[in-house]
Amino acid sequence: MACLEDYLRKGSMPHIWCAGCGHGIVMNSLIRAIDKVGLDKNRTVVVSGIGCSSRAPGYMDFDTLHTTHGRALAFATGVKFANPELNVIVITGDGDASAIGGNHLIHAARRNIDITTVCFDNSIYGMTSGQFSPMTPTGRFATTTPYGNIDQPFDLCELVKGAGATYVARSTTYHAPLTVNLIAKALAHKGFAFVDVLSQCPTYYGRRNKIGGGVEMMKWFRDHAVQVQKSRGMSPEELADKIVIGEMHSSVKPEYTGEYRKIIDRAQGRGPES
């Protein structure tokens, strides 16, 4: 195991996240998971889009790619196709992944391409002053929903599972050891892996919804989280305000770049059906 500071670009510190923001906890969990699995730094690429979460690769000492809004998975797909031996990790936010990047998310899951995606999910657009996102709960307030949000939020785990992802999990910043373990499993998984990590945004979401600061928001995660095993015996009414955490889904299917390599081999006369 390496010193965890070896995974950081210390010259890029201090970070720009607000006091009490949960994104540093998620980044810390990701670094610990990378170290736990033992990924080679020189064979690992971290890709992000635009948003508060997408600043994380700037602080991480890997080959990193900071791309356009919603397109992290498209760029990451290109990286993985160019060199399937690389470990490719996508960092994205709930708005980046489920709004402008929604189509890329479902098709990366559908293809089962070997990319690990970690969603820093704070249920709001934090970088651009607190607009509501597809993950903002119904009834909650944002700068663009001053009278309460009437939209139904996505369940991102169910969305990517339905689209074909072969590893799906959820955690929160309060449950940091669980987050490390789930991301480690995702990194070790062969296929599209998605980990949704609920992260607090006290500056916009917490303040506007009168939940409090970072500590109070983490306590809210603690008090409303239910392990997936327990949730299966609960009614919809009992689960109404709960966060289901843990490993949601794990399966084995052919991985996309491996299947594509077979097409190339057949086209070049090396495959069994050439």
C-alpha positions in Angstrom: 0.0 0.0 0.0 1.3 3.5 -0.9 1.1 6.6 1.2 -2.2 8.1 0.4 -0.6 11.5 -0.2 1.2 9.9 -3.2 -2.2 9.9 -5.0 -2.6 13.7 -4.6 -1.2 16.7 -6.5 -0.3 18.6 -3.3 0.8 21.6 -5.4 -2.9 22.0 -6.4 -4.0 22.5 -2.8 -5.9 24.0 -1.2 -9.0 22.8 -2.9 -11.9 25.1 -4.0 -14.8 23.2 -2.4 -16.9 25.0 0.1 -16.5 24.4 3.9 -18.6 21.4 4.8 -18.8 20.0 1.3 -18.8 16.2 1.1 -16.8 15.9 -2.1 -13.5 15.7 -0.3 -14.8 12.7 1.6 -15.8 11.0 -1.7 -12.5 11.7 -3.3 -10.7 10.4 -0.2 -12.8 7.2 -0.4 -12.0 6.8 -4.0 -8.2 7.2 -3.4 -8.4 4.7 -0.5 -10.3 2.2 -2.8 -7.7 2.6 -5.5 -5.0 1.9 -3.0 -6.9 -1.0 -1.5 -7.3 -2.6 -5.0 -3.7 -1.8 -5.9 -4.2 -0.1 -9.2 -1.1 1.0 -11.0 -1.0 4.8 -11.0 0.7 4.8 -14.4 -2.1 2.7 -15.9 -5.0 4.5 -14.4 -7.0 7.4 -16.1 -9.5 9.6 -14.2 -12.0 11.4 -16.4 -14.5 14.1 -15.3 -17.0 16.5 -16.9 -18.1 19.9 -15.5 -19.3 20.7 -12.0 -18.1 20.8 -8.3 -17.3 17.0 -8.4 -15.4 17.3 -11.6 -12.7 19.4 -10.0 -11.5 16.3 -8.1 -9.2 14.9 -10.9 -7.2 18.2 -10.7 -6.2 17.1 -7.2 -5.5 13.5 -8.0 -2.0 12.4 -9.3 -3.0 10.2 -12.2 -3.4 10.8 -15.9 -6.5 12.9 -15.8 -9.0 14.4 -18.3 -11.3 17.3 -17.5 -13.8 17.3 -20.3 -17.0 19.1 -21.3 -20.3 19.1 -19.4 -22.0 15.7 -19.4 -19.5 14.1 -21.8 -17.1 12.4 -19.3 -18.3 8.9 -20.2 -18.0 9.6 -24.0 -14.4 10.7 -23.5 -13.7 7.8 -21.1 -15.2 5.3 -23.7 -12.7 6.7 -26.2 -9.8 6.2 -23.8 -10.9 2.6 -23.0 -11.2 1.7 -26.7 -7.8 3.2 -27.5 -6.2 1.2 -24.7 -8.4 -1.5 -23.1 -5.7 -2.4 -20.6 -6.0 1.0 -18.8 -8.1 1.3 -15.6 -10.6 4.0 -16.5 -12.5 5.9 -13.8 -15.2 8.5 -14.3 -16.0 11.1 -11.7 -19.3 12.9 -12.3 -22.0 14.8 -10.5 -25.7 14.1 -10.4 -26.5 16.9 -12.8 -23.5 16.1 -15.1 -24.4 12.4 -15.2 -28.2 12.4 -15.2 -29.2 15.5 -17.1 -27.0 16.6 -20.0 -25.0 13.4 -19.7 -27.9 11.0 -19.2 -27.7 9.4 -22.7 -24.0 8.7 -22.3 -24.7 7.1 -18.9 -27.4 4.7 -20.1 -25.5 3.7 -23.2 -22.2 3.1 -21.3 -24.2 0.9 -19.0 -26.0 -0.8 -21.9 -22.7 -1.7 -23.6 -21.2 -2.9 -20.3 -17.9 -1.2 -21.1 -15.3 -1.7 -18.4 -15.4 1.8 -16.8 -16.0 2.6 -13.1 -18.2 5.6 -12.6 -18.4 7.3 -9.2 -21.3 9.8 -8.9 -20.7 12.6 -6.3 -24.4 13.1 -5.8 -25.3 16.2 -3.9 -28.8 16.6 -5.4 -28.2 20.1 -6.8 -26.1 22.1 -9.3 -23.6 23.5 -6.8 -21.0 25.1 -9.1 -23.6 27.3 -10.9 -25.4 28.6 -7.8 -27.8 26.0 -6.8 -30.3 25.1 -9.6 -32.3 21.9 -9.1 -31.0 18.7 -10.7 -32.7 15.5 -11.8 -31.7 14.2 -8.3 -33.3 17.0 -6.3 -36.1 15.4 -4.2 -39.7 16.4 -4.8 -40.7 19.3 -2.7 -37.1 20.5 -2.0 -36.0 24.0 -2.8 -33.3 25.4 -5.2 -32.6 28.7 -6.8 -34.7 27.6 -9.8 -37.5 26.0 -7.6 -38.2 28.7 -5.0 -41.6 27.3 -4.3 -40.5 23.7 -4.2 -39.5 21.1 -6.8 -42.5 19.3 -8.5 -40.3 16.9 -10.5 -39.8 13.3 -9.4 -36.1 12.5 -9.0 -34.3 9.6 -10.7 -33.2 6.6 -8.8 -29.9 6.4 -10.5 -29.1 3.0 -9.3 -32.3 1.5 -10.7 -31.7 3.5 -13.9 -28.2 2.1 -14.6 -29.2 -1.3 -13.5 -32.1 -1.3 -15.9 -29.8 0.0 -18.7 -27.5 -3.0 -18.2 -24.8 -2.0 -15.7 -23.3 -5.1 -14.1 -22.2 -3.6 -10.8 -24.4 -1.0 -9.0 -24.0 0.4 -5.4 -24.9 3.3 -3.3 -23.4 4.9 -0.2 -23.2 8.3 1.6 -20.4 10.5 2.9 -21.4 9.5 6.5 -20.7 5.8 5.6 -17.2 6.4 4.4 -15.8 2.9 5.2 -18.7 1.4 3.2 -18.0 3.8 0.4 -14.4 2.7 0.2 -15.4 -1.0 0.1 -18.1 -0.5 -2.6 -15.8 1.6 -4.8 -13.1 -1.1 -4.4 -15.5 -3.8 -5.5 -16.5 -1.6 -8.5 -12.9 -1.1 -9.5 -12.2 -4.8 -9.3 -15.4 -5.6 -11.4 -15.1 -6.4 -15.1 -17.8 -4.4 -16.8 -19.7 -1.1 -16.3 -19.7 -0.3 -12.5 -21.6 2.6 -11.0 -21.4 3.8 -7.4 -23.8 6.6 -6.3 -22.4 8.5 -3.3 -24.7 11.0 -1.6 -22.6 14.0 -0.7 -23.7 17.1 1.3 -23.9 20.6 -0.2 -24.4 22.9 2.8 -23.9 26.1 0.8 -26.9 25.7 -1.5 -28.9 22.6 -0.7 -28.6 22.5 3.0 -29.0 26.2 3.6 -32.0 26.6 1.2 -33.7 23.6 2.6 -33.0 24.5 6.3 -31.2 21.2 6.9 -28.1 22.9 8.4 -24.4 22.7 7.7 -22.2 19.8 6.7 -22.3 18.0 10.0 -26.1 18.2 10.2 -26.5 17.0 6.6 -24.3 14.0 7.4 -26.4 13.2 10.4 -29.4 13.3 8.1 -27.7 10.7 5.9 -27.0 8.6 9.0 -30.6 8.8 10.3 -32.3 8.0 6.9 -30.0 5.3 5.5 -31.2 1.7 5.4 -29.0 -1.2 4.4 -30.2 -2.9 1.2 -30.8 -6.2 2.9 -33.1 -4.6 5.5 -34.9 -2.6 2.8 -36.2 -5.7 1.1 -38.5 -6.4 4.0 -39.9 -2.8 4.2 -43.0 -1.4 2.6 -43.0 1.5 0.1 -44.4 3.7 2.9 -41.6 2.8 5.2 -39.0 3.5 2.5 -40.6 6.8 1.5 -37.9 9.1 3.1 -35.1 6.5 3.3 -31.8 6.1 1.5 -31.1 2.5 0.5 -27.3 1.9 0.7 -25.1 -1.0 -0.1 -24.5 -3.3 -3.1 -27.6 -3.2 -5.3 -26.6 -5.4 -8.1 -23.7 -7.5 -9.4 -23.7 -9.8 -12.4 -21.4 -11.1 -15.1 -21.9 -10.3 -18.8 -19.5 -10.0 -21.7 -17.5 -6.8 -21.5 -17.7 -4.5 -24.5 -14.1 -3.9 -25.5 -13.4 -7.6 -25.3 -16.3 -8.3 -27.6 -15.1 -5.6 -30.0 -11.7 -7.1 -30.1 -13.3 -10.4 -31.3 -14.9 -8.5 -34.1 -11.5 -7.0 -35.1 -9.9 -10.5 -35.0 -12.6 -12.0 -37.2 -12.3 -9.1 -39.6 -8.5 -9.6 -39.8 -8.9 -13.4 -40.3 -7.8 -14.4 -36.8 -11.2 -15.3 -35.3 -13.0 -18.6 -35.3 -15.6 -17.5 -37.9 -13.2 -15.7 -40.2 
